[in-house]
Amino acid sequence: MARAVMTTPEGATVTIEGQGDEVAALLVRLGVRKSGPMPASTPEQVRQPRRKSAPMNLIGELIDEGFFREPRELSAVGLALKERGHIYPVTTLSPLMLRLVRRKELRRVRQEKRWAYVGG
C-alpha cells in the first residue's frame, strides 16, 4: 500500500493511502508531482513505529532488568520509574501491577500490611 503525506500552504496535513498508481495519479492531479512511476521507498524513508513509553512497557523493562528479584513495594516501582523520567501516581501503577500478577509475570506477597511484587 502506497502512502503520501503532504502539507497545504494553509498548514493542513493531508495523508493519501491506496495502491501506488492511484496515489501517483492523485498527486499528479493535484499538481504535486509530474506523471511517471512512483519511486520505490527505501528503508531509510520508511519510518519505524516508535515504541511508546506506556507505563506497562516501562514496568516490563524493569522486569527484564531484574528489578523485581527482590520484593518491591509500589512506591519503589514509582520511584524507579521517576528516576527514568516517567512520573506516574500510584493510582495508575496499582492496576497495572495487579494485571501483571494475573498474567503471572509477577507475584504479590504481603509484607507488613503492604503488598510487594516479586518475580522476573
Secondary structure, 3 states (H helix, E strand, C coil): CEEEEEECCCCCEEEEEECHHHHHHHHHHHCCCCCCCCCCCCCCCCCCCCCCCCHHHHHHHHHHCCHHHCCEEHHHHHHHHHHCCCCCCHHHHHHHHHHHHHCCCCEEEEECCEEEEECC
